[in-house]
Amino acid sequence: MQRVFSGIQPSGEAHLGNYAGAIKNWVRLQDEYECIYCVVDLHAVTESFDPATLSQRTLDMAITLLAAGIDPERSILFVQSAVPEHAELTWYFNCVAPLGELERMTQFKDKAARNRQNLNVGLLDYPVLQAADILLYKAELVPVGEDQIQHLEFSREVARRFNKRYGDIFPEPRPLLTPGKRILGLDGQAKMSKSLGNTVSVLAGPEATWDKLRPAVTDERRVRRSDPGEPEDCNIFTIHKAFTPAETREELARGCRGATIGCIDCKRVLAEHIERELAPLRERYRALAANPERVREILATGAGRCRAIAREVMGEVREAMGFLA
């Protein structure tokens, strides 16, 4: 099978954007590909963070992935910093990566604007580490949303430049576009992000979920209940696509366009379907959280499998670059 690689930052509790935009798709991909999934804690330290909570947030994210359906018998799950070759390959790639393209990265500009007090090289170098994450395992496919295509194209460029200089070692990874439109935060403006406070945790119970959804922004056309709207322009309807069956969505769309259903009613239906899907995940999460040593064992096994792959690939890299054996 073709190899897939993807990673997620250790934000602790995953939110609906993480789940619908990445995790749910990761679970499905296990049926078709050889999958390697990673909690990318090295990426997490490029911005201000609390060292006292990093380890627990990393473990919590791993538990969430397992509770969502990542199966360590079918996929590899590990923590990025447990495989030092990620950092080593990043340095080698730094020596072929085009600086101009790094400076033009949209995500760098956004992060630099938010981190003026901590404008570090890691923010600029983030895509190089990302390229190393993918290419270290010679992954052929990377599940991404449309907003991440720029970073994946950079990884392809790094592979091309390295191969041209040192020999044909790395494949150029191709995108596996995530199905569905990107979910915005509850403000309907920005990407769903814990730092922006516009998220719903996948571990939130029904009351907490409803408290978050009830005031969420909907189609601005619908000032009053009697105003018709356009579901495709409403972020709540986009979230429906991740949780609500197609037949129900069609009914909601007709009701929205004909002003026969209000936004609050639409949100209640969404809350019900979120609860239906995520309640079993929360139960599995609680069971795994009660046995953290088992989770650590899964992560250690995954890291061991990845180190074996990484050692072999890095042997090729060092030989091609002429390092002393």
VOGU-608785 format. One line per 3 residues: number of its first residue (from 1); their letters; for each residue x, y, z of N, C-alpha, C, O. Coordinates in pm, whole numbers. Atoms other than C-alpha are relative to their C-alpha. Layout:
NUM) A) X/Y/Z/X/Y/Z/X/Y/Z/X/Y/Z; ...
This chain:
1) MQR) 84/-120/0/0/0/0/87/125/0/200/122/48; -71/-127/-5/104/360/-49/5/52/143/-84/25/224; -20/-49/-137/235/535/260/-52/142/14/-26/228/-70
4) VFS) 57/-131/-35/52/831/417/66/48/128/86/-31/221; -49/-60/-125/201/1067/676/-82/125/30/-114/203/-60; 61/-125/-43/25/1335/877/26/20/148/51/-75/222
7) GIQ) -27/-32/-139/73/1514/1207/-98/102/54/-164/173/-21; 89/-94/-67/-122/1716/1461/70/54/123/139/-20/193; -66/-60/-115/-3/1958/1726/-65/-45/131/-184/-76/134
10) PSG) 52/45/-131/-42/1864/2096/-72/112/73/-22/167/170; 78/-107/-61/-311/2115/2183/-80/-49/120/-159/27/177; 78/56/-110/-451/1883/2450/-127/-62/-55/-123/-166/-122
13) EAH) 128/49/51/-819/1836/2371/-17/46/-145/-4/164/-175; 29/-36/138/-894/1826/1999/-135/71/-6/-222/49/78; 127/-69/17/-1173/2052/1875/-69/-51/-128/-14/-133/-201
16) LGN) 78/48/114/-1439/2002/1608/73/21/-132/60/-61/-223; -76/-23/121/-1213/2155/1343/106/-106/-22/123/-156/-133; -99/108/8/-934/1906/1421/-67/-130/-42/-19/-202/-130
19) YAG) 67/129/20/-1180/1618/1425/-56/-13/-141/-30/-111/-211; 65/7/131/-1379/1699/1111/99/23/-113/85/-36/-221; -92/-34/107/-1088/1842/914/115/-97/-18/174/-103/-126
22) AIK) -116/89/10/-825/1580/991/-27/-138/58/-21/-238/-13; 1/128/-72/-884/1307/1250/-99/-99/-59/-66/-216/-77; 103/89/56/-1205/1165/1105/48/-59/-133/23/-176/-162
25) NWV) -55/46/128/-1035/1141/766/115/-98/22/127/-196/-52; -111/93/-31/-726/976/919/-51/-139/29/5/-239/-18; 58/131/-35/-942/699/1060/-42/-74/-127/-16/-193/-141
28) RLQ) 45/61/126/-1094/635/717/117/-46/-86/108/-152/-148; -114/31/86/-756/633/542/70/-131/40/138/-192/-42; -63/125/-46/-640/336/753/-45/-121/-80/26/-221/-87
31) DEY) 53/112/78/-856/112/535/66/-12/-137/56/-116/-201; -51/-4/137/-672/211/216/151/13/-11/209/-20/-114; -141/-33/10/-314/307/302/78/-49/122/21/-85/224
34) ECI) -89/20/-114/-14/239/522/18/138/64/80/226/5; 8/-133/-60/-58/527/765/97/17/117/111/-70/202; -86/-41/-111/193/700/994/-54/133/51/-59/231/-23
37) YCV) 57/-120/-60/41/954/1233/84/44/119/133/-39/196; -97/-53/-94/237/1182/1460/-58/118/79/-127/203/24; 28/-118/-82/180/1421/1751/126/87/-8/230/50/46
40) VDL) -119/-76/38/414/1699/1639/38/102/109/10/221/97; -35/-88/-111/550/1838/1965/115/94/-33/126/200/28; -106/-93/40/858/1989/1796/-58/125/-65/-7/236/-45
43) HAV) 66/-116/61/629/2213/1594/-63/90/107/-71/211/90; 73/-75/-102/449/2317/1912/87/101/73/35/197/130; -86/-89/-79/753/2489/2064/45/123/-78/122/204/-26
46) TES) -36/-120/77/787/2747/1785/-73/123/52/-28/236/30; 73/-110/-60/529/2960/1965/4/-15/152/38/-122/203; -4/3/-146/502/3048/2335/-84/-116/52/-196/-138/6
49) FDP) 71/115/-55/402/2743/2537/42/-19/145/140/39/191; -27/28/-140/396/2614/2893/71/-134/11/8/-237/-10; -73/127/-10/670/2351/2946/-60/-96/103/-47/-217/90
52) ATL) 56/85/-106/488/2225/3256/-118/-84/-50/-152/-185/11; 118/72/48/190/2111/3046/20/-70/-133/-68/-143/-179; -21/56/135/348/2006/2714/-14/-152/-1/-80/-207/-88
55) SQR) 4/147/-4/391/1641/2812/-143/-51/12/-183/-143/-58; 137/46/-19/33/1605/2934/-86/31/-121/-170/-51/-159; 76/-34/119/-109/1786/2630/31/-98/-114/-56/-135/-192
58) TLD) -40/97/102/89/1551/2407/-70/-134/23/-122/-195/-70; 67/126/-33/-49/1248/2589/-150/10/-25/-210/-84/-77; 144/-18/20/-403/1389/2580/-38/-7/-148/-140/-66/-184
61) MAI) 31/6/143/-388/1436/2204/12/-143/-53/-70/-186/-135; -15/140/41/-260/1081/2157/-122/-81/43/-171/-166/-32; 119/72/-49/-550/953/2370/-121/34/-88/-200/-54/-121
64) TLL) 111/-41/86/-795/1154/2159/6/-72/-135/-96/-118/-185; -14/68/129/-656/1004/1837/-40/-147/12/-110/-200/-75; 35/140/-20/-687/652/1975/-150/-16/24/-213/-108/-29
67) AAG) 144/6/-28/-1038/720/2106/-83/23/-126/-193/-30/-139; 72/-29/124/-1139/853/1764/3/-116/-98/-78/-122/-190; -4/117/87/-1037/527/1599/132/-28/-68/140/-118/-151
70) IDP) -132/35/52/-667/539/1512/41/-131/65/48/-143/188; -23/137/-46/-576/173/1540/149/-33/-9/202/-43/-119; -144/28/5/-215/95/1640/36/-134/-63/153/-161/-89
73) ERS) -25/124/72/-254/-248/1481/3/22/-151/61/-58/-225; 4/-29/144/-317/-89/1141/82/122/-39/117/137/-156; -75/-123/27/-128/241/1170/112/13/103/113/-57/204
76) ILF) -103/-35/-97/180/379/1342/-37/134/61/-63/231/-11; 25/-124/-72/114/643/1608/118/25/93/156/-63/171; -118/-29/-83/407/817/1776/10/150/25/-66/229/-30
79) VQS) -27/-141/-32/540/1145/1918/128/42/-71/229/-28/-64; -107/-48/87/769/1347/1692/138/4/68/236/-42/11; -129/-17/-67/1043/1423/1947/64/-131/41/182/-134/76
82) AVP) -57/131/-34/1088/1051/2016/84/-57/-113/148/-161/-97; -80/44/116/1252/1017/1672/93/117/-37/54/205/-113; -90/-114/19/1559/1250/1669/32/29/-146/73/141/-179
85) EHA) -31/-20/141/1606/1201/1296/-85/110/-66/-46/165/-169; 79/-112/54/1326/1455/1235/81/129/5/86/204/-93; -79/-123/-15/1549/1731/1369/126/-5/-85/166/97/-142
88) ELT) -122/12/80/1861/1598/1195/-29/26/-148/44/101/-212; 31/-19/141/1696/1582/854/-41/145/-28/-15/197/-137; 35/-141/17/1557/1932/906/124/84/-26/122/173/-112
91) WYF) -122/-78/21/1912/2066/931/56/-21/-141/98/75/-207; -49/26/135/2018/1896/609/-87/70/-104/-37/126/-201; 91/-67/92/1708/2030/436/16/152/6/-5/221/-95
94) NCV) -25/-144/-11/1786/2379/569/106/46/-101/106/161/-145; -112/-34/88/2092/2369/346/-36/-7/-148/47/23/-234; 47/-4/140/1885/2325/29/-130/78/-14/-172/109/-125
97) APL) 131/-66/4/1559/2500/123/13/145/-48/104/215/-3; -5/-137/50/1489/2828/-63/-54/100/102/-171/94/140; 39/-97/-102/1481/3118/184/-116/88/-46/-207/117/31
100) GEL) 105/-89/50/1265/3337/-39/-139/-61/13/-234/9/47; 131/66/-10/984/3081/-44/-46/-9/145/-165/4/174; 36/4/-142/996/3045/334/-57/135/44/-156/140/117
103) ERM) 44/-134/-41/957/3420/376/-136/35/-60/-206/122/-8; 129/-28/63/655/3418/143/-114/-86/54/-230/-66/16; 103/89/-52/469/3149/336/-108/78/74/-79/159/162
106) TQF) 112/-70/-64/123/3271/437/-3/-27/150/-26/64/229; 7/35/-142/136/3084/768/109/71/79/86/112/193; -107/-72/-69/472/3243/857/-41/145/24/-20/198/133
109) KDK) 42/-139/-15/332/3590/796/-105/14/110/-100/106/191; 105/-4/-102/26/3513/1011/59/-21/140/25/50/234; -59/30/-131/232/3362/1294/94/111/45/99/144/163
112) AAR) -91/-109/-35/491/3639/1280/-78/120/54/-34/186/148; 83/-112/-46/214/3896/1321/-51/-24/141/-66/70/219; 52/32/-133/84/3712/1629/110/-16/104/82/-13/224
115) NRQ) -109/32/-93/428/3648/1783/114/101/-8/231/63/-13; -104/-103/15/610/3978/1759/98/1/117/212/45/103; -89/6/-115/753/3924/2108/87/-126/-1/179/-139/79
118) NLN) -76/125/8/886/3581/2008/18/-37/-147/-17/-148/-189; -17/20/144/975/3616/1640/129/-79/-23/235/-21/-48; -118/87/1/1210/3318/1624/17/-71/-135/-74/-71/-217
121) VGL) -33/69/124/1377/3120/1345/-92/-120/-22/-123/-156/-136; 88/115/12/1154/2822/1421/-129/31/-73/-180/-54/-146; 121/-39/71/849/3014/1294/24/0/-151/-61/-43/-229
124) LDY) -36/-3/142/1026/3067/962/29/-140/-52/-5/-174/-165; -50/131/41/1169/2715/953/-105/-112/10/-78/-226/-28; 107/98/-21/841/2539/1034/-24/-89/-122/-34/-210/-107
127) PVL) 25/86/116/783/2422/673/115/-96/-32/93/-201/-91; -114/91/23/1134/2271/657/-12/-121/91/10/-234/47; 24/112/-92/1063/2061/966/-116/-84/-51/-113/-207/-41
130) QAA) 115/73/55/731/1969/808/42/-87/-118/-3/-201/-132; -52/79/112/912/1856/493/78/-120/51/66/-230/-3; -77/111/-58/1146/1647/707/-93/-106/58/-68/-226/44
133) DIL) 98/94/-56/848/1489/887/-51/-96/-108/-58/-217/-87; 61/77/107/700/1373/557/103/-87/-72/81/-206/-94; -97/67/86/1012/1281/362/85/-101/75/139/-194/13
136) LYK) -76/97/-79/1185/1098/648/-56/-141/-17/18/-239/-7; 65/130/18/934/817/587/-32/-28/-146/-102/-124/-179; 27/14/144/928/861/209/-149/-16/-27/-192/-97/-109
139) AEL) 145/5/18/555/921/237/-37/49/-140/17/148/-188; 43/-34/136/386/933/-101/-121/92/-1/-144/165/-98; 125/-76/-6/62/1097/12/-12/69/135/29/15/238
142) VPV) 20/-77/-123/-27/1363/268/-142/56/-1/-176/134/-91; 135/-56/-6/-388/1438/370/6/146/44/56/176/153; -6/-143/-30/-427/1817/361/-129/68/-43/-201/19/-130
145) GED) 105/-88/48/-689/2087/333/59/94/-105/180/102/-122; -47/-90/106/-671/2341/53/93/108/53/181/155/-18; -83/-105/-57/-514/2593/292/142/-48/30/229/33/62
148) QIQ) -133/54/-31/-215/2360/344/78/-41/-125/191/-91/-115; -66/38/125/-129/2303/-22/135/70/-16/230/10/-66; -125/-76/15/139/2575/-10/114/-69/73/225/-77/20
151) HLE) -105/68/-77/332/2388/260/40/-132/-65/157/-167/-66; -34/127/63/308/2057/79/80/23/-128/172/-54/-158; -78/-31/120/433/2214/-243/143/36/38/237/8/-37
154) FSR) -136/-31/-47/728/2344/-43/76/-130/29/194/-141/-3; -64/130/-27/801/1987/73/44/-66/-131/151/-125/-138; -35/56/131/796/1877/-291/123/71/-57/210/7/-116
157) EVA) -113/-77/49/1038/2157/-380/129/-40/72/235/-51/10; -117/43/-77/1275/2053/-99/48/-136/-50/168/-158/-66; -38/132/52/1267/1693/-226/69/13/-135/170/-54/-159
160) RRF) -61/-19/132/1344/1810/-581/142/54/12/234/4/-53; -132/-63/-15/1635/2027/-471/101/-97/61/216/-104/17; -90/96/-63/1783/1759/-246/39/-108/-101/157/-142/-114
163) NKR) -27/108/97/1750/1489/-513/92/48/-112/180/-26/-156; -84/-53/109/1906/1712/-779/146/11/44/237/-12/-35; -136/-21/-48/2208/1781/-560/68/-129/44/188/-146/23
166) YGD) -63/116/-64/2262/1444/-391/-43/-135/-55/11/-238/-14; 46/128/52/2079/1178/-589/-145/-25/35/-199/37/126; 145/23/-10/1728/1040/-616/-32/-84/123/-29/-207/118
169) IFP) 29/70/-126/1635/954/-256/-147/14/39/-209/-82/83; 134/-27/-54/1299/1115/-179/-105/9/-110/-81/71/-214; 113/-22/91/964/1085/-358/-58/139/23/-40/197/130
172) EPR) 70/-128/-18/768/1405/-415/-142/-30/47/-224/-80/-30; 132/37/-55/465/1367/-186/-114/75/-69/-101/192/-105; 118/-58/65/122/1429/-337/-109/25/104/-115/-44/206
175) PLL) 107/-28/-96/-180/1579/-162/-117/-96/-12/-156/-136/-122; 130/67/-7/-481/1379/-53/-94/105/58/-100/121/180; 83/-110/-48/-730/1663/-31/-109/-49/94/-183/-143/63
178) TPG) 101/36/-99/-949/1644/277/-138/31/-58/-161/141/-107; 134/-26/54/-1314/1604/171/-72/107/81/-59/113/203; 79/-100/-69/-1540/1894/253/68/135/12/190/147/1
181) KRI) -45/-137/-16/-1509/2265/303/62/19/138/21/-45/234; -66/-24/-129/-1281/2397/579/-98/59/100/-176/149/68; 86/-51/-107/-1459/2455/909/67/120/66/182/112/109
184) LGL) -50/-118/-70/-1416/2803/1051/-39/-9/147/-114/-97/189; 36/-6/-141/-1438/2894/1417/-144/47/18/-212/80/-79; 139/-36/-28/-1766/2978/1586/-29/146/-31/-145/186/-40
187) DGQ) 19/-139/42/-1708/3344/1495/-27/11/-149/-64/118/-198; 24/0/144/-1741/3244/1129/101/77/-80/81/99/-200; -97/-85/67/-1433/3448/1045/136/-67/-17/193/-66/-127
190) AKM) -137/53/0/-1108/3270/1135/-3/-151/14/-105/-211/48; -16/143/-19/-980/2915/1140/-29/-37/145/7/37/236; 29/44/-135/-1103/2720/1442/131/-23/73/214/-104/30
193) SKS) -127/5/-71/-825/2762/1698/-22/27/148/-94/120/185; 15/-20/-145/-799/2727/2076/53/136/42/-3/199/132; -59/-128/-37/-579/3036/2090/-95/116/-28/-84/222/35
196) LGN) 97/-105/33/-864/3238/1934/-130/-16/78/-218/71/70; 119/20/-83/-1127/3092/2169/-128/-23/-79/-236/6/-29; 119/17/85/-1363/2999/1883/-28/-146/-30/-78/-179/-138
199) TVS) 9/145/23/-1369/2620/1924/-107/-67/87/-160/-9/181; 78/91/-84/-1583/2337/2058/84/-125/17/123/-187/-82; -80/119/-26/-1390/2054/2222/-78/-126/-34/-199/-132/-12
202) VLA) 67/128/28/-1466/1700/2105/-36/-71/130/-118/-162/131; 27/63/-129/-1467/1608/2475/-107/74/79/-144/31/189; 106/-75/-69/-1730/1867/2568/-128/-83/3/-162/-148/-96
205) GPE) 128/69/-10/-2056/1717/2692/-108/78/-74/-81/186/-128; 107/-64/77/-2394/1806/2539/-31/142/45/-58/229/-39; 32/-134/-48/-2455/2110/2762/107/99/-42/77/208/-90
208) ATW) -110/-89/37/-2111/2260/2702/3/24/-151/32/135/-196; 4/-16/145/-2141/2196/2329/-108/98/-41/-86/186/-124; 110/-90/33/-2477/2370/2315/30/144/41/-3/237/-32
211) DKL) -36/-135/-45/-2349/2667/2517/92/69/-100/88/191/-115; -91/-56/100/-2083/2714/2249/-71/24/-133/-50/127/-198; 65/-10/130/-2305/2654/1945/-110/106/-4/-130/172/-106
214) RPA) 118/-87/0/-2603/2865/2051/31/143/-49/-45/195/-130; -27/-136/48/-2436/3208/1999/86/6/-127/123/115/-171; -92/2/116/-2226/3096/1698/-59/77/-118/-180/80/-139
217) VTD) 39/-81/115/-2235/3315/1387/-56/-90/-111/-3/-197/-139; 61/72/113/-2461/3200/1101/-3/92/-122/67/193/-125; 10/-81/122/-2554/3338/757/-49/140/36/-157/156/94
220) ERR) 33/-138/-36/-2557/3718/794/-128/49/-66/-183/151/-24; 127/-40/62/-2862/3735/562/-118/-16/97/-218/55/87; 113/34/-85/-3078/3591/839/1/83/128/36/34/236
223) VRR) 10/-90/-116/-3125/3889/1070/-120/-40/85/-115/-39/208; 120/49/-68/-3476/3764/1155/-29/-142/-47/21/-187/-150; 34/138/34/-3620/3414/1151/-69/-8/-136/-56/-107/-207
226) SDP) 76/0/125/-3839/3511/855/86/31/-122/37/26/-235; -90/-30/111/-3535/3604/644/53/-130/-61/103/-215/13; -59/119/62/-3431/3338/389/153/10/1/208/120/1
229) GEP) -146/2/-2/-3066/3231/393/56/-92/-108/-18/-154/-184; -70/89/92/-2809/3043/189/90/-92/82/194/-47/131; -76/91/-86/-2681/2733/373/148/-11/-37/233/-23/52
232) EDC) -139/17/41/-2362/2710/167/89/115/45/212/105/40; -76/-114/-51/-2258/3049/308/2/3/153/48/100/213; 12/4/-146/-2318/2943/668/97/-103/59/97/-219/18
235) NIF) -99/90/-60/-2041/2793/881/-66/-112/79/-12/-223/85; 71/105/-73/-2293/2603/1093/-40/-113/-95/-32/-230/-60; 36/102/98/-2412/2424/780/124/-78/-44/115/-198/-70
238) TIH) -125/70/32/-2048/2342/696/31/-104/106/74/-215/74; -23/97/-109/-2016/2175/1037/-101/-114/-11/-67/-230/15; 101/105/22/-2341/1987/965/53/-108/-96/26/-226/-77
241) KAF) -48/95/99/-2166/1826/667/92/-106/60/106/-214/4; -90/95/-65/-1923/1656/905/-74/-94/95/-20/-199/132; 66/78/-105/-2186/1521/1146/-143/-44/-33/-193/-139/26
244) TPA) 143/23/23/-2536/1521/999/-23/-75/-130/37/-41/-232; 28/75/123/-2673/1267/746/-51/90/-112/-114/193/-88; 32/-82/118/-2728/1398/393/-150/33/-8/-186/145/-41
247) ETR) 144/-23/10/-3107/1357/404/-46/110/94/-126/196/57; 35/-104/-98/-3135/1568/719/55/135/-43/-12/237/-27; -60/-126/48/-2899/1829/573/-85/62/-111/-104/184/-115
250) EEL) 84/-51/110/-3119/1859/264/-127/66/55/-170/170/4; 119/-59/-64/-3424/1924/485/34/134/63/-41/231/49; -43/-125/-63/-3233/2189/679/26/107/-105/-9/224/-85
253) ARG) -30/-97/106/-3114/2354/358/-128/59/-58/-138/179/-81; 128/-51/52/-3469/2377/225/-66/93/100/-121/197/63; 60/-84/-104/-3588/2517/557/69/134/13/4/235/40
256) CRG) -77/-125/-9/-3312/2777/561/-34/91/-118/-60/210/-101; 27/-81/121/-3371/2892/203/-145/52/-1/-174/160/-52; 141/-41/-2/-3747/2904/261/-41/69/128/-158/104/145
259) ATI) 27/-67/-129/-3719/3060/609/-108/-71/81/-185/-7/153; 96/77/-80/-3929/2778/758/66/-63/123/0/-127/204; -72/47/-118/-3660/2687/1010/96/109/43/160/173/-41
262) GCI) -88/-104/-51/-3465/2922/1233/141/-52/25/165/-172/27; -140/38/-23/-3091/2925/1299/16/-77/131/97/-169/140; -9/71/-128/-3143/2815/1660/-44/-145/-18/18/-236/38
265) DCK) 47/136/26/-3341/2511/1540/107/-80/-75/132/-196/-44; -106/65/77/-3065/2432/1290/116/-39/91/174/-147/76; -108/27/-94/-2806/2453/1569/-36/-115/95/50/-195/132
268) RVL) 42/110/-88/-3011/2221/1791/17/-135/-69/63/-232/-9; -17/124/76/-3015/1957/1519/148/-36/-8/185/-153/8; -144/24/7/-2638/1996/1481/51/-53/133/127/-150/136
271) AEH) -45/44/-133/-2583/1961/1856/-38/-146/25/40/-222/83; 45/138/-19/-2785/1638/1857/89/-98/-77/125/-204/-25; -81/91/81/-2579/1484/1576/146/-2/45/213/-105/36
274) IER) -135/-1/-58/-2249/1595/1728/4/-92/120/97/-172/135; 4/84/-119/-2350/1429/2053/-10/-148/-38/54/-232/24; 17/139/43/-2457/1111/1872/133/-60/-45/162/-176/-17
277) ELA) -127/52/52/-2115/1079/1705/110/1/105/193/-90/109; -115/-16/-89/-1887/1199/1984/-17/-61/138/81/-77/211; 19/63/-131/-2044/1042/2292/80/-130/13/145/-150/116
280) PLR) -83/121/-11/-1882/701/2215/150/33/5/226/-36/73; -141/-40/-5/-1548/878/2152/37/41/142/144/4/191; -30/-44/-137/-1568/1039/2498/9/-118/96/92/-118/187
283) ERY) -7/119/-86/-1636/703/2659/134/-71/-19/197/-111/79; -129/65/26/-1330/552/2489/115/85/55/214/32/105; -103/-89/-53/-1127/857/2588/16/-22/150/129/-34/200
286) RAL) -8/17/-146/-1213/814/2956/66/-133/36/144/-140/130; -61/131/-28/-1118/445/2944/151/3/-25/227/-52/54; -143/-9/31/-782/521/2780/73/90/99/186/61/139
289) AAN) -62/-93/-95/-711/814/3012/22/-64/136/112/-26/210; -15/72/-127/-757/580/3306/115/-100/-4/152/-156/99; -111/95/17/-474/362/3167/110/65/-83/141/18/-193
292) PER) -98/-75/80/-204/611/3055/123/-83/-37/186/-57/-140; -117/82/32/71/348/3068/-21/-79/-128/73/-101/-204; 30/71/125/-103/156/2791/19/94/-119/71/54/-223
295) VRE) -16/-98/107/-110/472/2580/148/27/-24/193/33/-138; -144/-22/14/259/537/2650/67/-119/-70/161/-102/-147; -54/121/63/332/179/2546/-27/2/-151/60/-34/-230
298) ILA) 34/-9/142/150/231/2215/90/102/-70/140/77/-180; -84/-105/59/345/552/2152/146/-46/-9/214/-16/-107; -139/49/2/677/385/2242/19/-103/-112/122/-103/-180
301) TGA) -7/97/109/605/98/2004/1/70/-135/79/35/-224; 4/-76/125/516/343/1730/130/72/-27/178/74/-141; -128/-70/17/833/545/1790/110/-97/-39/197/-64/-121
304) GRC) -100/100/37/1040/228/1772/-9/-40/-145/93/-55/-213; 19/35/142/890/135/1437/47/113/-91/106/89/-196; -42/-115/81/951/487/1306/151/19/3/211/57/-98
307) RAI) -146/-14/-7/1310/495/1431/68/-99/-94/170/-67/-154; -57/99/91/1379/178/1235/-5/49/-145/92/34/-220; 11/-56/135/1250/343/915/96/117/-15/167/129/-115
310) ARE) -81/-122/7/1428/670/995/150/-31/-8/223/34/-83; -143/35/3/1765/505/1059/42/-43/-141/148/-6/-189; -32/48/135/1754/336/720/5/116/-100/96/124/-181
313) VMG) 4/-113/93/1656/652/534/117/95/26/180/143/-68; -109/-91/-30/1911/865/718/136/-59/-38/230/15/-67; -122/63/50/2178/612/631/22/34/-147/134/64/-189
316) EVR) -8/-38/141/2100/678/264/39/148/-15/121/183/-100; -25/-144/9/2103/1055/324/145/32/32/210/107/-40; -138/-30/-41/2436/1061/506/100/-48/-104/198/20/-134
319) EAM) -90/53/103/2601/842/243/-4/89/-124/101/120/-182; 13/-83/119/2465/1057/-41/68/136/19/122/193/-76; -58/-132/-26/2588/1376/130/150/-8/28/218/94/36
322) GFL) -144/16/-15/2934/1230/188/52/4/141/171/26/162; -47/1/-139/2946/1213/568/82/-126/29/60/-231/-31; -84/112/-41/3206/988/730/-84/-108/67/-159/-79/160
325) A) 81/110/-56/3052/649/806/55/-40/137/1/-130/201
